[in-house]
Amino acid sequence: MYEKIRPWLFRLDAERAHTLSVDAARLAQAFNTRFLESMYDYGHGALGQTLWGLNFANPIGLAAGFDKNARLIRFWEKLGFGFVEVGSVTARPARGNKRPRAFRLVEDRALINRMGLNNQGAEKIARRIEKLRGKRSVPLGINIAKTHDPAILGEAAVEDFRKSFHRLAPLANYVALNISCPNTAEGKTFEEPEALDTLLRTIFTQRRAQNLKVPVLVKLAPPPTPKVVFDSLVEEIVDVAMGYGVHGFIATNTAPDRQFLKTPQAVLDGIGKGGLSGAPLAERSTQLVRYLYRRTGGEVPIIGVGGVDSAEAAFAKLRAGASLVQLYTGLVYEGPGLIKQLKEGLVDLFEKHGYASVREVVGTDT
């Protein structure tokens, strides 16, 4: 079905197409979730696992950015995702950057966006999630970031994060700290070890003050190349995070660079700044997953995201050390049927390579 709709959607600009897709999904969520289940349901015991005390029926999740305002949680569940991550959510509402701010690179099966963390803010999104108490069927991650305002820096930026955590963490099955988002005016904000140390100290103090057990994950930027030799800065970031008892990592965020693309440079120049996602990040994100798995000795779960548009791509991330994987750009190009295809394909790959479960696969290529 999506193959018939996609050409029409791709005649629209990327953000307009996304908005229409979200509106259609909201209608489907409101009126016909049983139909969605009949279309996309697929389960298999080999795909299930328990992480952070949570049951994941399968390792396929929705990445942050697609459902910033947590409007479609039940819809994603009915499509067959094993978990859902909403956001990024910020303490204050934000309209984001001026349009156009989202672009397709069809030749590369990629997207560029400079949305600017547009969202309705922590309070409104928290109230929306509260209405689903007791109704959710898969783990929910909430991704939080600093409010898109270059005037919020230093201690104010840490306090901005703390406010979001305070309001949203009690509603989440895990919280992802978006320390590497390239879409803010001032660029990367918490990827320096000293800044990250201050942020994590505040977040974990707040977590204790609220007597919460919610896992805290850190989302990292991609390495510059698939063959990168990781430098001491990355090592320090990981060591700082592990020192505070961070419960996992997400690898990776979008990339600000334009390496390894087929799209003509003139087109890229016309688009301008923004974060790159999709197929061009597949090997780079997998390389970071592998590094994190080795660096941590497999002690904490890793979520692999970047270029997951086939069962083979998902399998590669699992073998590199990811316990879970996430989709965003792949959905744009393949449609909702991709989730079922990934699950079926993973089961086939498990059987082909002699694995009985997803847990047996994780880290076998490190």
Buried (B, 14 or more C-beta within 10 A) or exposed (E): EBEEBBEEBBEEBBBBBBEBBBEEBEEBBEEEBEEBEEBBEBEBEBBBBEBBEBEBBBBBBBBBBBBBBBBBBBBBBBBBBBBBBBBBBBBBBBEBBEEBBBBBBEEBBBBBBBBBBBBBBBBEBBEBBEEBEEEBEBBBBBBBBBBBBEEBEEEEBBBBBBBBBBBBBBBBBBBBBBBBBBBBEEEBBBBBBEBBBBBBEBBBEBBEEEEBEBBBBBBBBBBEEBEBEBEEEBEBBBEBBBEBEBBBBBBBBBBBBBEBBEBEEEEBEEBEEBBBBBBBBBBBBBBBBBBBBBBBEBEBBBBBBBBBBBBEBBBBBBBBBBBBBBBBBBBBBBBBBBBBBBBBBBBEBBEEEEBEBBBBBBBEBB
